Amino acid sequence: MAEDIYDVAIIGSGPGGYTAAIRAGQLGLKACLIEKDERLGGTCLQVGCIPTKALLFNAEIYDHLKAGKEFGIEATNGFKVNWATIQARKDKIVLKHTRGLEFLMRKNKVTVVKGYGHLTGPRKEGVFTVEVRGASSVKARNVILATGSEAKMLPGLAPDDRVLTNIEILELKAIPKSLVVVGAGAVGVEFASIFKSFDADVTILEMLPRLVPLEDEEISKELMRAFSKRGIKSFVGTKVEKVEKANTGIAVAFTPPDGNQQRIEAERILIAVGRAPQTANIGLEKTNIKSERGFIHTNEWMETQEPGIYAVGDIIAGFPQLAHVAFMQGMVAVAHIAGKPARPLDRDKIPNCTYCEPQISSVGMTEAQARQSGREVKIGKFPFSANSKASIVGSHEGFVKVVADPKYGEILGVHIIGPQATEMIAEAVAAMESEATIEELMFTIHPHPTLSEAMFDGIENVYGLSINI
Ligand code: FAD
């Protein structure tokens, strides 16, 4: 029997890999998706975006119940958190969408091969051979690497029942009484937010001078203020010196900026200090692919230096490690393979979202970056405290901040902290992608009463013309 030769073999079934596989099927390519884990979906579906957002929603409900009195809803016999049910609901959501992916693979005629994929070298007679541990090898005219990332650890530590990464913390059988979170990027502050809502004593230790250090400075300040109001203790500019096992859990020695070393004990510690690309054992050395600290370089069509081998997602150098970045890179790579039109990703038009309470989202330049670029900069800012829908939903924290160049009314960046910030940013991304100006958005009708009006007011405020402040 003649051996199957695929148009494209994709290694890794996270957002980059599964999107590429589905799009390949849609474009009539014969595709094979290789996955080492039992389930499809990668970090995002199994141990990242989806389970964390499920828990954040439970946390939000609990926060609303705790504030019920303000809304005239009082629990006469109190209410209690059933952590096992919360975990079961999260697992059910993940399973539902895992099954959904399996269905989409069948629908798009994608062959799924389970096993560890490994490159064997450049094309021979136009065909790559990908060795798959635990299965026979796969032959394909093109390959997409989508092997994703894993949590980095602090030196000398390994994950266990007290030292946690995103994987172990999602499996906790009980809510810890106390939690230290090392790292205040999106992953760190989201877990801090979840467990604080469930009444854990939470302390964040961040080496850089601010929480969410990649966001606009004012956003970091507002988050620090909001977290402190919620009782989350945050130490920034702080170095973790030592993590040890203690009777009750762990003990952490750390040095804040004042230089006075401190020690705290907690039941658990979450290490959220970034994610390393999983490219060490996939056969890169047998090809001409260039990598830097494991991150792969590609051209704008996501093709590596080895013709016919593409790479997408968390393993790519120079892009944020986000599911929606991986989705789009997967689609661009497949369109290029299929000879269909596509647009390279624009680094400046990628939304960043952090789903803690209060939520954060942004796109484009921060105020500091815009000023450093030497452009004339005008800022429009609007607080949610002056937005009627924010009052209705009882969420007054935060603001919308618009960074603009008044010369042509160009929108350089939009930064939001507050209610539904992660839902609101898409408008700014679409506006920037279509090169809409401040003036055009000033004449775009926004529905009333909505949180999206805060964006409208922020835009108008660039010219000091906001109606509501
Ligand atoms: P991954 O999702 O990591 O998938 C890679 C897949 O490849 C895995 O299934 C792996 O088993 C498989 N694999 C690896 N090597 C091999 C091999 N040799 N052979 C076969 N299979 C292999 N991003 C967002 O945009 N929004 C969020 O809300 C969000 N929340 C997050 C929360 C947490 C806690 C974490 C950790 C991350 C979060 N992210 C979020 C980031 C997001 O999960 C990643 O950016 C995204 O999963 C990257 O997709 P990927 O396809 O590159 O890789």
Boltz pocket constraint, residues with backbone or C-beta under 6 A from the ligand:
constraints:
  - pocket:
      binder: B
      contacts: [[A, 11], [A, 12], [A, 13], [A, 14], [A, 15], [A, 16], [A, 17], [A, 34], [A, 35], [A, 36], [A, 37], [A, 39], [A, 40], [A, 41], [A, 42], [A, 43], [A, 44], [A, 45], [A, 47], [A, 48], [A, 49], [A, 50], [A, 52], [A, 53], [A, 115], [A, 116], [A, 117], [A, 118], [A, 146], [A, 147], [A, 148], [A, 149], [A, 166], [A, 187], [A, 278], [A, 281], [A, 282], [A, 312], [A, 313], [A, 314], [A, 315], [A, 320], [A, 321], [A, 322], [A, 323], [A, 324], [A, 325], [A, 326], [A, 353], [A, 355]]
      max_distance: 6.0
